[in-house]
């Protein structure tokens, strides 16, 4: 999403809402939910805009990103940094209104959200770091709801580390040649494209395992939740096979992760919304 002036919901809005329902037992408060979503949007927009500012010179040399507004001069560096500051303000205000103690935890979270932009210059494992950034979603939701991280929250954190890493491997596959030319590091550059696709499939399998365990712990037997996980698994299998055989384009694989997140959210919502769906 290159239109920086619009709210950048990104992939994890589905997971944000799903974990909100899981953390509250299907009964999120309206104000609480709005603040959590605002905090997510603020952090996500800030990270997205800062990444484009930090990578503006690299983006200019990459065919995929050379038309971004900052590179083309349609937005100035000052405007983008103001956008970062404004979205961080939204994030901090929302965190403070949810729980004042979250302000202390928000500082390392912001360091992760902004700092990852520089990691691909020094390590091939930026994708794993981005997975850790995306795992802030379940951690933040559970902390906002309970003020603590119950043991079940760590299954959500592990699932998002794995899912986010798989997602970012697909993203990095789009830039293999440009990264090599620019001297940047990534898993596909370090391992090769085919091993990276296999590794992406392994991370998706781990994410499915953790999400399945999360559902069993939180919900017990749930047909709608199981259906959502199975739909997610089917999409994951199709994606990995499509990438291995070359039948799926990288943008198509990239978009499939959004559908996976939507399947997870629908499974959670259906579990809480259908009579007799649990137990």
C-alpha positions as CSV (number, residue, x, y, z in Angstrom):
1,X,0.0,0.0,0.0
2,X,1.8,3.1,-1.3
3,X,-0.9,5.8,-0.6
4,X,0.6,6.9,2.7
5,X,-2.2,9.4,3.4
6,X,-4.8,6.7,3.9
7,X,-5.1,4.4,6.9
8,X,-2.9,1.4,6.2
9,X,-4.7,-1.5,7.7
10,X,-2.4,-4.1,6.3
11,X,-2.4,-7.8,6.8
12,X,-2.9,-8.0,10.6
13,X,-6.2,-6.2,11.0
14,X,-7.8,-9.6,10.7
15,X,-5.6,-11.0,13.4
16,X,-6.1,-7.9,15.6
17,X,-9.9,-8.4,15.5
18,X,-9.7,-12.2,16.0
19,X,-7.4,-11.9,19.0
20,X,-9.6,-9.2,20.4
21,X,-12.5,-11.6,20.4
22,X,-10.4,-14.5,21.8
23,X,-8.9,-12.3,24.6
24,X,-12.4,-11.1,25.7
25,X,-14.2,-14.4,25.3
26,X,-16.2,-13.0,22.4
27,X,-17.4,-9.9,24.3
28,X,-15.1,-7.0,23.4
29,X,-16.2,-3.6,24.6
30,X,-16.9,-1.0,22.0
31,X,-14.5,1.7,23.3
32,X,-11.9,-0.9,24.1
33,X,-12.1,-2.3,20.6
34,X,-11.9,1.1,18.9
35,X,-8.9,2.0,20.9
36,X,-7.1,-1.3,20.1
37,X,-7.8,-0.8,16.4
38,X,-6.6,2.8,16.5
39,X,-3.4,1.7,18.3
40,X,-2.9,-0.9,15.6
41,X,-3.5,1.5,12.7
42,X,-1.2,4.1,14.3
43,X,1.7,1.7,14.8
44,X,1.2,0.1,11.3
45,X,1.0,3.4,9.5
46,X,4.0,4.8,11.4
47,X,6.1,1.7,10.5
48,X,5.0,1.7,6.9
49,X,5.7,5.3,6.4
50,X,9.1,5.2,8.2
51,X,10.1,2.2,6.2
52,X,9.5,4.1,3.0
53,X,11.4,7.1,4.3
54,X,14.4,5.0,5.5
55,X,14.5,3.1,2.1
56,X,13.8,6.0,-0.2
57,X,17.2,5.8,-1.9
58,X,17.0,2.0,-2.2
59,X,13.4,2.2,-3.5
60,X,14.6,4.5,-6.2
61,X,16.9,1.8,-7.5
62,X,14.3,-1.0,-7.3
63,X,11.9,-1.4,-10.3
64,X,9.1,-2.6,-8.0
65,X,9.3,0.5,-5.7
66,X,10.6,3.3,-8.0
67,X,7.2,4.8,-8.4
68,X,6.4,5.3,-4.7
69,X,5.2,8.8,-3.9
70,X,8.3,9.7,-1.8
71,X,10.7,8.5,-4.5
72,X,8.8,10.4,-7.2
73,X,8.6,13.6,-5.2
74,X,4.8,13.5,-4.8
75,X,5.5,13.5,-1.0
76,X,8.4,15.2,0.7
77,X,10.5,13.6,3.4
78,X,9.2,16.2,5.9
79,X,5.6,15.2,5.1
80,X,6.3,11.6,5.6
81,X,8.1,12.1,8.9
82,X,5.2,14.3,10.1
83,X,2.9,11.4,9.1
84,X,5.1,9.0,11.2
85,X,4.9,11.4,14.2
86,X,1.2,11.8,13.9
87,X,0.5,8.1,13.7
88,X,2.8,7.5,16.7
89,X,0.8,10.1,18.6
90,X,-2.4,8.1,17.8
91,X,-0.7,4.9,19.0
92,X,0.6,6.4,22.3
93,X,-2.7,8.1,23.1
94,X,-4.7,4.9,22.4
95,X,-2.2,2.9,24.5
96,X,-2.5,5.3,27.4
97,X,-6.3,5.3,27.3
98,X,-6.3,1.5,27.2
99,X,-3.9,1.1,30.1
100,X,-1.3,3.6,31.3
101,X,1.2,0.9,31.9
102,X,1.1,0.2,28.1
103,X,3.0,3.4,27.6
104,X,6.1,1.8,29.0
105,X,5.7,-1.3,26.8
106,X,4.9,0.9,23.8
107,X,8.4,2.3,23.7
108,X,10.2,-1.0,22.9
109,X,7.3,-1.9,20.5
110,X,7.9,1.4,18.6
111,X,11.7,0.6,18.5
112,X,10.8,-2.7,16.8
113,X,8.3,-1.2,14.4
114,X,10.7,1.5,13.2
115,X,14.0,-0.3,13.7
116,X,13.4,-3.2,11.4
117,X,13.7,-0.9,8.4
118,X,17.5,-1.0,8.8
119,X,18.0,-4.6,9.6
120,X,18.1,-5.9,6.0
121,X,21.3,-3.9,5.5
122,X,23.1,-6.2,8.1
123,X,21.3,-9.5,8.3
124,X,19.4,-11.9,6.0
125,X,17.0,-12.7,8.8
126,X,15.0,-9.5,8.6
127,X,12.0,-11.6,7.7
128,X,12.1,-13.3,11.1
129,X,12.5,-9.9,12.8
130,X,9.4,-8.7,10.9
131,X,7.6,-11.8,12.1
132,X,8.5,-10.7,15.6
133,X,7.1,-7.3,14.9
134,X,3.8,-8.8,13.7
135,X,3.6,-10.9,16.9
136,X,3.2,-7.6,18.7
137,X,-0.5,-7.8,17.6
138,X,-1.6,-10.7,20.0
139,X,0.8,-9.5,22.7
140,X,-0.7,-6.0,22.6
141,X,-4.3,-7.2,22.4
142,X,-3.9,-9.5,25.4
143,X,-2.1,-6.8,27.4
144,X,-4.7,-4.3,26.6
145,X,-7.5,-6.6,27.7
146,X,-6.0,-8.2,30.8
147,X,-3.0,-6.1,31.6
148,X,-1.0,-9.4,31.5
149,X,0.2,-12.0,29.1
150,X,-1.6,-15.3,30.0
151,X,0.1,-18.5,28.9
152,X,-2.3,-18.9,26.0
153,X,-1.2,-15.5,24.6
154,X,2.2,-17.0,23.8
155,X,0.6,-19.5,21.4
156,X,-0.8,-16.5,19.5
157,X,2.6,-14.7,19.7
158,X,4.4,-17.8,18.3
159,X,1.7,-18.2,15.6
160,X,2.2,-14.6,14.4
161,X,6.0,-14.9,14.4
162,X,5.7,-17.9,12.1
163,X,2.9,-16.5,10.0
164,X,4.6,-13.1,9.7
165,X,7.9,-14.7,8.7
166,X,6.2,-16.7,6.0
167,X,4.5,-13.6,4.7
168,X,7.7,-11.6,4.6
169,X,9.6,-14.4,2.8
170,X,7.0,-14.1,0.0
171,X,7.5,-10.3,0.1
172,X,11.2,-10.7,-0.2
173,X,10.9,-13.0,-3.2
174,X,9.7,-10.1,-5.2
175,X,13.0,-8.3,-4.8
176,X,15.7,-11.0,-5.1
177,X,17.4,-9.5,-8.1
178,X,17.2,-6.0,-6.8
179,X,18.5,-7.0,-3.4
180,X,21.5,-8.8,-4.9
181,X,22.3,-5.8,-7.0
182,X,22.0,-3.4,-4.1
183,X,23.9,-5.6,-1.7
184,X,20.9,-6.1,0.6
185,X,20.3,-9.3,2.5
186,X,17.3,-11.6,2.7
187,X,16.5,-15.3,3.1
188,X,16.0,-15.9,-0.6
189,X,19.3,-14.1,-1.4
190,X,21.1,-16.1,1.3
191,X,19.5,-19.5,0.7
192,X,18.2,-19.4,-2.8
193,X,14.6,-19.1,-4.0
194,X,13.6,-22.8,-3.8
195,X,14.9,-23.3,-0.3
196,X,13.3,-20.1,0.8
197,X,9.9,-21.3,-0.6
198,X,10.3,-24.6,1.4
199,X,11.2,-22.6,4.5
200,X,8.2,-20.4,3.9
201,X,6.0,-23.5,3.9
202,X,7.6,-24.8,7.1
203,X,6.8,-21.5,8.8
204,X,3.2,-21.6,7.6
205,X,2.9,-25.2,9.0
206,X,4.2,-23.9,12.4
207,X,1.7,-21.1,12.3
208,X,-1.2,-23.5,11.7
209,X,0.0,-25.7,14.5
210,X,0.1,-22.9,17.0
211,X,-3.3,-21.5,15.9
212,X,-4.8,-24.9,16.2
213,X,-3.4,-25.3,19.7
214,X,-4.6,-21.8,20.6
215,X,-8.2,-22.7,19.5
216,X,-8.2,-26.0,21.4
217,X,-7.0,-24.2,24.6
218,X,-9.3,-21.1,24.3
219,X,-12.4,-22.5,22.7
220,X,-12.4,-26.3,23.1
221,X,-14.1,-28.2,20.3
222,X,-15.3,-25.7,17.7
223,X,-16.4,-26.7,14.2
224,X,-16.3,-23.1,12.9
225,X,-12.8,-22.5,14.2
226,X,-11.6,-25.8,12.8
227,X,-13.2,-24.9,9.5
228,X,-11.3,-21.6,9.5
229,X,-8.0,-23.3,10.2
230,X,-8.7,-25.9,7.5
231,X,-9.5,-23.1,5.0
232,X,-6.2,-21.4,6.0
233,X,-4.3,-24.6,5.6
234,X,-5.8,-25.2,2.1
235,X,-4.7,-21.8,1.0
236,X,-1.3,-22.3,2.5
237,X,-0.9,-25.6,0.6
238,X,-2.0,-24.1,-2.6
239,X,0.3,-21.1,-2.2
240,X,3.4,-23.2,-1.5
241,X,2.7,-25.6,-4.4
242,X,1.9,-22.6,-6.7
243,X,5.2,-20.9,-5.8
244,X,7.2,-24.2,-6.2
245,X,5.7,-24.9,-9.6
246,X,5.7,-21.3,-10.8
247,X,2.0,-21.4,-11.4
248,X,1.3,-18.6,-8.8
249,X,2.6,-15.1,-9.4
250,X,4.3,-13.5,-6.4
251,X,1.6,-10.8,-6.1
252,X,-1.0,-13.6,-6.0
253,X,0.9,-15.4,-3.2
254,X,1.3,-12.1,-1.4
255,X,-2.5,-11.5,-1.5
256,X,-3.3,-15.0,-0.4
257,X,-2.0,-14.2,3.1
258,X,-4.7,-11.6,3.4
259,X,-7.3,-14.3,2.7
260,X,-5.7,-16.6,5.3
261,X,-6.0,-13.9,7.9
262,X,-9.7,-13.4,6.9
263,X,-10.3,-17.2,7.2
264,X,-9.0,-17.1,10.7
265,X,-11.1,-14.1,11.7
266,X,-14.3,-15.7,10.2
267,X,-13.6,-18.9,12.1
268,X,-13.3,-17.0,15.4
269,X,-16.4,-14.8,14.8
270,X,-18.5,-17.8,13.7
271,X,-17.5,-19.7,16.8
272,X,-18.8,-16.9,19.1
273,X,-21.7,-16.1,16.9
274,X,-23.3,-19.5,16.2
275,X,-25.4,-21.2,18.8
276,X,-23.9,-24.5,19.7
277,X,-20.7,-23.8,17.8
278,X,-18.5,-24.4,20.9
279,X,-18.3,-27.4,23.1
